[in-house]
């Protein structure tokens, strides 16, 4: 059964009928889930603790065992205990205890001690309730590593867990269904990598995951279990992992070092978008803090001072800390709704996306909403703390509700995260500011012809998405070769075909909010709409240039006059003559593979061939009707990137993209198809 949220529109107008429809959706969805996945009137109780660190070689090992024996004794006595007076009622029987990582110091004897104390299903150890543990960074290497005993032991235990809903393919990660709530155990953290350490790219100042262990495809499992076990039901979801979202796990001892990275956290946000994630339970930090991560409470617990008792009832999630020292109640935290729905605000139609205007200390952020509203924008360099600045933004164009915010005083080549808040909903993004003009290296990517179709655009954007994870040095800027959307004067065409408004897997949107997209507006130059959407630092017409480290990029308009004496011609020769970067690239926005084809191609080919030669242009970039083409225009190397038809029938294309690396006096250009398969490389030397 595939139930869509839009189904509520089948009912008569009015808030009352919408509520009835939403309730029916949940009940119908529950009918195809397991029995204990359906909502119950009774409350739900569970316990959360972290970082037990069993260590059989420690001098205080016996003292440690006694401490956990007492902790478990207090947990066993907790049912029926009156809550603090401000809550009222008594503690129900916990359906389980969640231990969120760093169970041990990685040895088999450590985990054997953990199992002896905590058991598995309840009553088979000291604990009366089932235990749902996950591995942390102290629990040894990955499950496939010879030393990964703890994770392999967890894999052996997982099939026997009560209320089990699903297992990951490697059976390390698991999910539970209990009385309408879906719990997902991701072990160390949410991430797409498997048996390799996420390297980042220190040479380009791109943070790597320098500590801990691979995620073992936990993010892929999260996506799968949410799709298959939650779907459009709107059921509450609780996520468990070891690392939190504060400064410690994101940047423990320096800006380029981390247990997990902002890129991991942003991909987690994109995965849970649209789902009702009511809480994330973490450890690692050895404290009892609560962090609001874009509307989602992140609860952190340690094992030394206490544990958290959680109650879900009447649409509210409550956590109360139970102090271990004197077996008393500690901090009471309430007011957390069981209806959160993470992710993109419904009002957000385009973006957020970026434009770079040739100043490394600035980045222009844009977005469009379906109505006029005040939007809160925050940004910063420290994780997702947004400490650098904030502002309230209103539309700069009331016809389209288009917003534009210039972030200033940026450090060069630095990572920034940002947040848009619209009402009670959030959207997140992340970018790297441009390097200083004297930088001697850069990497960037090229694509184009996104008007070929949504399927092709999504496919190529997915490949770009993978590329910037494999090597985040490509998280810089993206060069577009033109032909952006099918109907250039239609705002809805931009909404749907370029910004992927309303799409289930909007890979283009994931790319847009990570880096500025630069390029010629191509045949869009006949409209003012494209220039509103992409306010580059235009000259007298839709042509401009920018410096990005060692590369000077000149963008020309193939639909404007390029004859000698014309405004664009005069600007072009002056721009190239004054360019001081070691490398010069011209982007033409036309297919110049043979100087023939579209009406603009011949005059562009003739105009630029001698200009590029005279001013020493290293590389000329345009589109290609074949998807990829290569040749020479005069004395300048030419590469065309776009979409070429490869299957019979309308709308069947194969799109190509290219990566460019400039380093050590060499410019290397590698072309890939949308499957990530490489074709021959171009290499130029200074």
C-alpha positions as MATLAB code, in Angstrom:
seq = 'XXXXXXXXXXXXXXXXXXXXXXXXXXXXXXXXXXXXXXXXXXXXXXXXXXXXXXXXXXXXXXXXXXXXXXXXXXXXXXXXXXXXXXXXXXXXXXXXXXXXXXXXXXXXXXXXXXXXXXXXXXXXXXXXXXXXXXXXXXXXXXXXXXXXXXXXXXXXXXXXXXXXXXXXXXXXXXXXXXXXXXXXXXXXXXXXXXXXXXXXXXXXXXXXXXXXXXXXXXXXXXXXXXXXXXXXXXXXXXXXXXXXXXXXXXXXXXXXXXXXXXXXXXXXXXXXXXXXXXXXXXXXXXXXXXXXXXXXXXXXXXXXXXXXXXXXXXXXXXXXXXXXXXXXXXXXXXXXXXXXXXXXXXXXXXXXXXXXXXXXXXXXXXXXXXXXXXXXXXXXXXXXXXXXXXXXXXXXXXXXXXXXXXXXXXXXXXXXXXXXXXXXXXXXXXXXXXXXXXXXXXXXXXXXXXXXXXXXXXXXXXXXXXXXXXXXXXXXXXXXXXXXXXXXXXXXXXXXXXXXXXXXXXXXXXXXXXXXXXXXXXXXXXXXXXXXXXXXXXXXXXXXXXXXXXXXXXXXXXXXXXXXXXXXXXXXXXXXXXXXXXXXXXXXXXXXXXXXXXXXXXXXXXXXXXXXXXXXXXXXXXXXXXXXXXXXXXXXXXXXXXXXXXXXXXXXXXXXXXXXXXXXXXXXXXXXXXXXXXXXXXXXXX';
ca = [
       0.000    0.000    0.000;
       1.444    3.326   -1.054;
      -0.291    6.105    0.868;
       0.552    9.676   -0.089;
       0.209   12.665    2.223;
      -1.664   14.440   -0.558;
      -4.529   11.996   -0.002;
      -6.033   14.422    2.510;
      -7.149   16.605   -0.397;
      -9.788   13.992   -1.233;
     -11.762   15.063    1.829;
     -13.949   18.195    2.058;
     -12.149   21.399    2.881;
     -11.622   22.304    6.487;
      -9.242   21.566    9.326;
     -11.608   18.989   10.882;
     -11.673   16.810    7.791;
      -7.913   17.098    7.303;
      -7.379   15.758   10.825;
      -9.725   12.838   10.134;
      -7.870   12.065    6.911;
      -4.476   12.199    8.626;
      -5.673    9.812   11.332;
      -7.012    7.403    8.726;
      -3.643    7.476    6.958;
      -1.868    6.410   10.144;
      -4.372    3.633   10.866;
      -4.344    2.327    7.302;
      -0.557    2.388    7.233;
      -0.503    0.535   10.564;
      -2.693   -2.190    9.060;
       0.170   -3.255    6.813;
       2.786   -3.039    9.565;
       3.527   -5.445   12.401;
       0.958   -5.615   15.188;
       3.088   -3.789   17.759;
       3.725   -0.954   15.283;
       0.157    0.320   15.665;
      -0.575    3.217   18.011;
      -1.851    2.375   21.514;
      -3.620    4.517   24.083;
      -1.163    3.460   26.789;
       2.070    5.333   27.369;
       5.552    4.161   26.353;
       8.482    4.038   28.762;
      12.131    3.352   27.976;
      15.568    4.016   29.456;
      18.658    5.575   27.847;
      22.259    5.294   29.025;
      25.660    5.497   27.344;
      29.371    4.822   27.586;
      29.626    1.906   29.997;
      33.245    1.238   28.957;
      33.572   -2.259   30.403;
      37.305   -2.854   30.855;
      38.408   -6.206   32.256;
      42.021   -5.021   32.394;
      41.295   -1.945   34.436;
      42.554   -1.715   38.018;
      39.038   -0.777   39.128;
      37.287   -3.524   37.164;
      35.554   -5.050   40.198;
      34.446   -1.611   41.348;
      33.092   -0.996   37.854;
      31.073   -4.241   37.921;
      29.640   -3.319   41.308;
      28.659    0.102   40.021;
      26.784   -1.352   37.068;
      25.173   -3.961   39.275;
      23.789   -1.106   41.383;
      22.764    0.852   38.255;
      20.792   -2.127   36.981;
      19.253   -2.681   40.410;
      17.967    0.909   40.383;
      16.598    0.417   36.852;
      14.798   -2.755   37.928;
      13.132   -0.869   40.797;
      12.057    2.087   38.658;
       8.608    0.793   37.516;
       5.921    2.225   39.802;
       8.203    4.950   41.176;
       6.286    8.254   41.384;
       7.523   10.818   38.874;
       8.484   14.285   40.150;
       5.451   16.250   41.292;
       5.422   18.544   38.222;
       4.918   15.496   35.986;
       2.569   13.407   38.057;
       1.917    9.725   37.709;
       4.320    6.833   38.103;
       6.967    5.244   35.919;
       5.645    2.512   33.676;
       7.496   -0.686   32.896;
      10.267    0.125   30.406;
      10.007   -1.893   27.219;
      13.795   -1.690   26.938;
      17.075   -0.015   27.827;
      19.090    1.683   25.065;
      22.877    1.731   25.534;
      24.317    4.069   22.904;
      27.890    3.019   22.323;
      31.262    2.622   23.984;
      30.038   -0.502   25.701;
      33.583   -1.821   26.148;
      37.245   -1.274   25.479;
      36.923   -3.647   22.485;
      37.949   -6.984   24.018;
      35.859  -10.167   24.015;
      36.144  -10.412   27.804;
      34.794   -6.852   28.115;
      31.712   -7.669   26.064;
      31.201  -10.963   27.900;
      31.007   -8.953   31.121;
      28.528   -6.550   29.516;
      26.304   -9.454   28.452;
      26.553  -11.098   31.856;
      25.229   -7.944   33.497;
      22.747   -6.638   30.930;
      21.541   -9.815   29.235;
      19.521   -9.512   26.024;
      15.791  -10.170   26.259;
      15.283   -9.293   29.908;
      15.776  -11.628   32.851;
      18.704  -13.426   31.223;
      21.168  -11.131   32.977;
      20.810   -8.792   35.933;
      18.466   -6.501   33.989;
      14.728   -7.270   34.013;
      14.117   -5.590   30.644;
      15.470   -6.106   27.123;
      18.655   -4.241   26.281;
      19.238   -2.583   22.892;
      22.925   -1.779   22.620;
      24.938   -0.179   19.837;
      28.685    0.036   19.262;
      30.786    3.172   19.719;
      34.310    4.202   18.837;
      35.800    2.350   21.847;
      34.199   -0.941   20.797;
      36.942   -1.888   18.383;
      37.089   -1.731   14.584;
      34.411   -2.600   12.028;
      32.645   -5.948   11.976;
      34.706   -7.100    8.977;
      38.019   -6.357   10.673;
      39.773   -9.182   12.559;
      39.561   -7.104   15.737;
      35.882   -6.295   15.358;
      34.664   -8.783   17.938;
      32.141   -6.497   19.669;
      30.313   -5.609   16.482;
      30.247   -9.244   15.356;
      28.809  -10.179   18.741;
      26.095   -7.542   18.328;
      25.309   -9.006   14.889;
      24.850  -12.451   16.473;
      22.471  -11.029   19.098;
      20.362   -8.860   16.807;
      17.979  -11.496   15.339;
      16.806  -12.422   18.856;
      15.826   -8.932   19.963;
      12.197   -8.379   21.009;
      10.110   -6.047   18.808;
      12.634   -6.336   15.965;
      11.385   -4.658   12.766;
      14.347   -4.960   10.406;
      18.062   -5.616   10.131;
      20.626   -4.002    7.882;
      22.151   -6.105    5.135;
      25.219   -6.708    7.307;
      22.849   -7.258   10.298;
      24.766   -4.758   12.469;
      22.133   -1.999   12.464;
      18.555   -2.718   13.454;
      15.177   -1.118   14.000;
      12.300   -1.800   16.400;
       8.578   -1.173   16.366;
       6.872   -0.613   19.680;
       3.334    0.721   20.078;
       3.443    3.030   17.093;
       7.022    4.302   17.562;
       9.900    3.238   15.275;
      13.363    3.053   16.899;
      16.516    2.861   14.729;
      19.898    1.821   16.149;
      22.719    3.142   13.906;
      25.599    2.208   16.227;
      28.498    4.682   15.938;
      26.933    7.281   13.618;
      24.898    7.781   10.469;
      27.170    7.514    7.450;
      27.296    5.968    3.973;
      30.848    4.599    4.047;
      31.675    0.971    4.696;
      35.187   -0.378    5.303;
      37.156    2.782    4.630;
      37.894    5.752    6.797;
      36.256    8.896    5.395;
      39.389   10.750    4.250;
      38.193   14.285    3.649;
      40.993   16.120    1.854;
      43.459   17.853    4.177;
      45.430   19.320    1.269;
      42.329   21.311    0.329;
      41.319   22.061    3.915;
      38.410   19.588    3.764;
      37.682   17.909    7.062;
      38.069   14.147    7.319;
      36.712   11.698    9.844;
      40.014   11.135   11.562;
      38.813    9.099   14.550;
      36.608    6.122   15.222;
      35.395    3.519   12.755;
      33.496    3.305    9.467;
      29.731    3.718    9.616;
      29.243    0.344    7.888;
      26.469    1.675    5.625;
      24.252    2.815    8.496;
      22.800    5.696    6.487;
      21.652    3.348    3.725;
      19.945    1.200    6.358;
      18.239    4.230    7.887;
      16.843    5.217    4.506;
      15.597    1.677    3.884;
      13.954    1.084    7.245;
      12.220    4.473    7.210;
      10.892    3.834    3.717;
       9.725    0.279    4.398;
       8.580    0.504    8.021;
       7.394    4.097    8.388;
       6.627    5.409    4.907;
       3.958    8.107    4.877;
       2.355    7.016    8.142;
       3.703    9.948   10.159;
       4.607    7.586   13.023;
       7.163    8.919   15.530;
      10.771    7.873   14.959;
      13.601    7.771   17.523;
      17.178    7.486   16.203;
      20.052    6.141   18.278;
      23.756    6.594   17.596;
      26.908    7.190   19.587;
      28.037   10.615   18.342;
      26.193   13.828   19.040;
      25.952   17.136   17.178;
      27.884   19.512   19.403;
      31.433   20.771   18.931;
      33.164   17.764   20.490;
      32.265   14.997   17.989;
      32.273   17.333   14.984;
      35.637   18.981   15.692;
      37.448   17.576   18.738;
      41.024   18.839   18.370;
      41.102   21.034   15.319;
      39.095   22.205   12.369;
      40.125   19.338   10.078;
      39.669   16.514   12.609;
      36.416   14.881   13.651;
      34.679   11.749   14.869;
      32.128   12.424   12.152;
      31.725   15.465    9.908;
      29.233   18.153    8.945;
      28.817   16.380    5.607;
      27.703   13.228    7.443;
      25.261   15.203    9.565;
      23.853   17.031    6.534;
      23.277   13.725    4.733;
      21.482   12.455    7.820;
      19.232   15.528    7.667;
      18.486   14.879    4.006;
      17.651   11.240    4.758;
      15.167   11.978    7.543;
      13.480   14.878    5.714;
       9.717   14.440    5.854;
       9.782   11.872    8.648;
       8.533   12.496   12.164;
      11.851   12.168   14.013;
      10.970   13.122   17.567;
      14.344   12.473   19.221;
      17.955   11.418   18.660;
      19.601    9.609   21.582;
      23.415    9.829   21.794;
      26.381    9.303   24.105;
      30.114    9.969   23.622;
      30.184   13.349   25.372;
      29.900   12.026   28.948;
      27.230   14.504   30.012;
      23.466   14.828   30.337;
      22.896   17.639   27.859;
      20.027   18.367   25.497;
      20.735   20.018   22.139;
      18.066   21.353   19.811;
      19.275   20.237   16.390;
      17.021   22.105   13.958;
      13.893   21.351   15.929;
      14.850   17.797   16.913;
      15.912   17.260   20.544;
      19.224   15.402   20.868;
      19.425   13.768   24.297;
      22.862   12.806   25.595;
      23.418   10.465   28.519;
      26.410    9.118   30.426;
      26.527    6.005   32.624;
      28.429    7.364   35.597;
      26.049    9.933   37.050;
      22.655    8.651   35.985;
      20.331    7.390   33.278;
      17.400    8.883   31.417;
      13.825    7.690   31.870;
      11.639    8.607   28.884;
       7.867    8.741   28.696;
       5.792    9.188   25.545;
       2.168   10.043   26.314;
      -0.542   12.392   25.074;
       1.620   13.790   22.271;
       4.535   14.656   24.555;
       8.017   13.191   25.044;
       9.484   13.660   28.527;
      12.952   12.807   29.862;
      13.719   12.638   33.572;
      17.251   11.976   34.807;
      17.587    9.389   37.560;
      20.627   10.173   39.707;
      22.700    7.138   40.625;
      24.474    8.612   43.632;
      21.354    8.803   45.817;
      18.721    7.091   43.613;
      16.763   10.327   43.253;
      15.178   12.328   40.433;
      17.300   14.930   38.700;
      16.566   17.210   35.766;
      13.066   17.087   34.273;
      12.881   17.967   30.570;
       9.477   18.204   28.942;
       7.580   20.056   26.224;
       8.920   17.910   23.380;
       6.236   17.119   20.812;
       5.673   13.724   19.242;
       4.960   15.517   15.968;
       8.132   17.127   14.606;
       8.573   16.205   10.908;
      12.149   17.061   10.092;
      13.286   18.616    6.868;
      12.381   21.084    4.221;
       9.670   23.680    5.033;
       6.593   23.328    2.866;
       6.843   26.980    1.821;
      10.320   26.536    0.334;
      10.018   26.225   -3.459;
      13.527   26.985   -4.709;
      16.828   26.557   -2.971;
      18.606   27.362   -0.903;
      21.228   27.799   -3.612;
      24.284   30.003   -4.098;
      25.934   32.468   -6.417;
      29.596   33.469   -6.140;
      30.316   37.084   -7.073;
      34.122   37.086   -7.277;
      34.831   37.946   -3.637;
      36.248   35.167   -1.419;
      34.930   36.937    1.680;
      31.315   36.705    0.476;
      28.723   34.184   -0.643;
      25.268   35.027   -1.958;
      22.522   32.725   -0.740;
      19.137   32.635   -2.502;
      15.812   30.857   -2.095;
      12.167   31.258   -3.130;
       8.981   30.630   -1.174;
       5.370   30.161   -2.241;
       4.261   33.138   -0.158;
       5.780   36.234    1.419;
       7.125   35.500    4.877;
       9.958   36.450    7.184;
      12.788   33.917    7.179;
      15.483   33.559    9.822;
      18.953   32.857    8.424;
      21.868   31.774   10.634;
      25.370   30.648    9.686;
      28.689   29.778   11.240;
      31.922   27.797   11.138;
      31.553   25.615   14.240;
      29.565   22.524   13.403;
      25.908   23.471   13.336;
      26.194   26.130   16.036;
      25.698   29.050   13.572;
      27.762   31.435   15.666;
      29.018   33.744   12.890;
      25.849   35.660   12.137;
      22.098   35.774   11.768;
      19.591   37.955   10.001;
      15.908   38.210    9.188;
      15.315   38.090    5.446;
      12.406   39.388    3.407;
      11.859   38.960   -0.343;
      13.950   41.147   -2.655;
      11.501   40.382   -5.464;
       7.837   40.358   -4.455;
       6.632   38.981   -7.792;
       8.363   35.651   -7.207;
       8.991   35.821   -3.416;
      12.699   35.546   -4.169;
      15.098   36.046   -1.245;
      18.740   37.039   -1.432;
      21.193   37.234    1.457;
      24.880   38.083    1.194;
      27.048   36.444    3.830;
      30.049   38.690    4.441;
      33.362   38.627    6.331;
      33.949   34.993    5.450;
      37.325   33.396    5.994;
      38.850   32.121    2.738;
      38.527   28.427    1.879;
      36.569   27.730    5.059;
      33.617   25.468    5.783;
      30.337   27.143    6.733;
      27.012   25.638    7.684;
      23.773   27.591    7.521;
      20.166   27.249    8.577;
      16.899   28.661    7.237;
      14.015   28.759    9.718;
      10.477   29.235    8.432;
       7.930   29.024   11.197;
       8.795   25.845   13.069;
      10.547   24.136   10.151;
      14.188   24.236    9.096;
      16.428   23.652    6.112;
      20.177   23.137    6.367;
      23.056   23.711    3.999;
      26.823   23.783    3.896;
      29.424   25.409    1.652;
      33.113   26.246    1.411;
      34.087   29.849    0.804;
      36.373   30.555   -2.137;
      40.148   30.381   -1.605;
      42.398   33.406   -1.723;
      43.330   34.527   -5.237;
      46.890   33.410   -4.581;
      45.872   29.794   -3.931;
      47.846   27.384   -6.090;
      45.345   24.519   -6.291;
      41.647   24.001   -6.906;
      39.183   21.296   -7.866;
      35.731   21.833   -9.364;
      33.149   20.067  -11.532;
      31.359   20.801  -14.802;
      27.945   19.715  -16.091;
      25.196   21.085  -18.310;
      22.109   20.533  -20.479;
      19.939   19.984  -17.413;
      16.936   20.738  -19.619;
      17.331   17.226  -21.068;
      14.848   15.924  -18.501;
      14.273   15.419  -14.784;
      15.388   11.797  -14.788;
      18.686   12.657  -16.450;
      19.203   15.689  -14.233;
      18.604   13.604  -11.115;
      20.976   10.906  -12.351;
      23.855   13.287  -13.041;
      23.289   15.139   -9.748;
      23.395   11.836   -7.879;
      26.787   11.148   -9.485;
      28.005   14.620   -8.447;
      26.687   13.970   -4.929;
      28.779   10.798   -4.737;
      31.840   12.551   -6.163;
      31.952   15.279   -3.519;
      31.715   12.617   -0.828;
      34.516   10.562   -2.372;
      36.696   13.669   -2.599;
      35.297   16.746   -0.831;
      37.870   18.957   -2.557;
      35.272   19.047   -5.361;
      32.950   20.715   -2.870;
      33.884   24.132   -4.297;
      31.852   25.398   -7.260;
      29.954   23.760  -10.104;
      30.253   25.074  -13.661;
      27.109   24.807  -15.794;
      27.495   24.778  -19.610;
      23.997   26.120  -20.328;
      20.541   24.923  -21.433;
      19.214   24.862  -17.890;
      15.445   24.253  -18.157;
      12.894   23.445  -20.897;
      10.787   26.634  -20.556;
      13.043   29.484  -19.597;
      10.417   32.164  -19.048;
       8.320   29.969  -16.737;
       8.996   30.144  -13.015;
       7.290   26.771  -12.548;
       9.682   25.220  -15.075;
      12.585   26.403  -12.926;
      10.820   25.212   -9.770;
      10.201   21.688  -11.003;
      12.934   20.984  -13.568;
      15.937   22.685  -12.037;
      15.226   23.104   -8.324;
      13.243   19.823   -8.111;
      10.422   21.253   -6.006;
       8.245   18.427   -4.710;
      10.597   15.625   -5.762;
      11.091   12.646   -3.484;
      14.861   12.390   -4.071;
      15.975   15.904   -5.001;
      19.668   15.274   -5.686;
      19.926   18.574   -7.621;
      18.692   20.391   -4.516;
      21.316   18.575   -2.412;
      24.009   19.887   -4.771;
      22.612   23.427   -4.948;
      22.713   23.945   -1.188;
      26.349   22.828   -1.030;
      28.063   24.953   -3.681;
      27.506   27.879   -6.056;
      26.499   26.924   -9.601;
      28.132   29.223  -12.136;
      27.694   29.389  -15.886;
      26.139   31.077  -18.921;
      22.392   31.473  -18.843;
      22.527   30.188  -22.441;
      19.239   30.501  -24.263;
      17.818   31.799  -20.985;
      19.460   35.157  -21.729;
      16.355   36.327  -23.560;
      14.453   36.561  -20.303;
      14.905   38.689  -17.214;
      13.818   35.773  -15.045;
      17.125   33.885  -15.309;
      19.084   36.992  -14.385;
      16.869   37.462  -11.334;
      17.374   33.890  -10.263;
      21.137   33.998  -10.873;
      22.425   37.511  -10.072;
      26.027   36.991  -11.152;
      28.330   39.990  -11.304;
      27.185   40.792  -14.845;
      28.853   43.441  -16.981;
      26.747   45.409  -19.526;
      24.979   42.191  -20.508;
      24.657   38.564  -19.377;
      28.396   37.975  -19.370;
      30.776   38.054  -16.425;
      33.983   36.602  -14.982;
      35.312   35.463  -11.647;
      38.566   34.380  -10.064;
      38.622   31.180   -8.031;
      42.117   30.540   -6.687;
      44.476   29.879   -9.623;
      41.675   29.916  -12.216;
      40.136   32.867  -14.048;
      36.746   31.901  -15.504;
      35.171   34.047  -18.223;
      31.524   33.387  -19.039;
      30.201   34.701  -22.368;
      26.715   34.804  -23.866;
      26.395   33.038  -27.256;
      23.147   34.879  -28.008;
      24.691   38.346  -27.790;
      26.811   40.010  -30.459;
      30.486   39.018  -30.422;
      31.565   40.984  -33.494;
      34.550   43.256  -33.066;
      33.405   46.555  -31.532;
      30.306   45.075  -29.868;
      29.910   45.569  -26.097;
      30.496   41.879  -25.347;
      33.562   41.730  -27.621;
      35.153   44.783  -26.012;
      34.433   43.484  -22.532;
      35.785   40.014  -23.402;
      39.161   41.186  -24.712;
      39.576   43.567  -21.769;
      38.662   40.833  -19.303;
      41.127   38.342  -20.779;
      43.839   40.962  -21.126;
      43.572   41.938  -17.453;
      43.263   38.394  -16.078;
      46.167   37.625  -13.731;
      45.406   34.029  -12.747;
      47.801   31.283  -13.916;
      44.962   29.543  -15.762;
      42.292   31.008  -18.042;
      39.006   29.280  -18.922;
      36.243   30.581  -21.183;
      32.727   29.146  -20.937;
      30.719   29.668  -24.109;
      27.349   28.033  -23.408;
      27.200   26.651  -26.947;
      28.208   23.538  -28.898;
      31.497   24.487  -30.562;
      32.786   21.014  -31.405;
      32.913   21.803  -35.123;
      31.696   25.388  -35.370;
      28.374   24.192  -36.730;
      24.995   23.183  -35.405;
      22.830   25.678  -33.531;
      22.422   29.137  -34.961;
      24.662   30.718  -32.369;
      27.486   28.193  -32.759;
      29.085   29.475  -35.958;
      29.454   33.106  -34.938;
      30.665   32.147  -31.454;
      33.192   29.725  -32.923;
      34.548   32.324  -35.319;
      34.644   35.064  -32.696;
      36.313   33.151  -29.891;
      38.775   31.108  -31.925;
      41.172   33.975  -32.564;
      40.446   35.762  -29.247;
      41.282   32.658  -27.216;
      44.496   32.170  -29.162;
      45.548   35.794  -28.893;
      45.005   35.994  -25.141;
      46.317   32.554  -24.225;
      43.090   30.948  -23.062;
      43.930   27.462  -21.792;
      40.527   25.844  -22.036;
      37.265   26.598  -23.807;
      34.179   24.886  -22.379;
      30.843   24.520  -24.086;
      27.943   22.127  -24.502;
      27.847   18.979  -26.575;
      24.876   17.467  -28.372;
      26.693   14.129  -28.121;
      27.042   14.450  -24.348;
      30.802   14.795  -24.555;
      33.072   16.126  -27.263;
      36.643   17.288  -27.452;
      38.685   19.194  -30.010;
      40.414   22.481  -30.639;
      39.129   25.948  -31.367;
      42.033   27.742  -32.967;
      44.939   27.044  -30.633;
      42.742   26.443  -27.587;
      41.671   23.058  -26.229;
      37.903   22.627  -26.340;
      35.683   20.334  -24.218;
      31.923   20.081  -24.615;
      29.809   18.680  -21.753;
      26.079   18.078  -21.926;
      23.491   15.420  -22.727;
      23.553   13.042  -25.667;
      20.765   10.675  -26.644;
      21.712    7.046  -26.055;
      18.414    5.132  -26.153;
      15.534    5.289  -28.621;
      12.511    7.305  -27.614;
      11.953   10.804  -26.278;
      13.727   11.976  -23.153;
      16.357    9.237  -23.104;
      19.749   10.817  -22.696;
      23.112   10.101  -21.229;
      24.500   13.081  -19.392;
      28.173   13.685  -18.727;
      30.074   15.655  -16.155;
      33.730   16.543  -15.753;
      36.100   17.083  -12.874;
      38.920   19.607  -13.096;
      42.019   19.621  -10.925;
      44.624   22.379  -11.050;
      47.750   21.597   -9.089;
      51.544   21.749   -9.510;
      51.297   23.621  -12.814;
      49.024   20.989  -14.409;
      45.346   21.225  -15.320;
      43.705   17.782  -15.507;
      40.170   17.307  -16.793;
      38.441   13.938  -16.378;
      35.034   13.205  -17.970;
      32.463   10.785  -16.501;
      29.040    9.603  -17.580;
      26.094    9.570  -15.214;
      27.069    6.088  -14.046;
      30.412    7.393  -12.828;
      32.316    5.650  -15.635;
      35.382    7.565  -16.821;
      36.379    8.463  -20.357;
      39.861    9.703  -21.455;
      41.546   12.482  -19.515;
      42.772   15.839  -20.818;
      45.951   17.222  -19.295;
      47.448   20.680  -19.860;
      50.667   22.132  -18.512;
      51.541   25.760  -17.814;
];
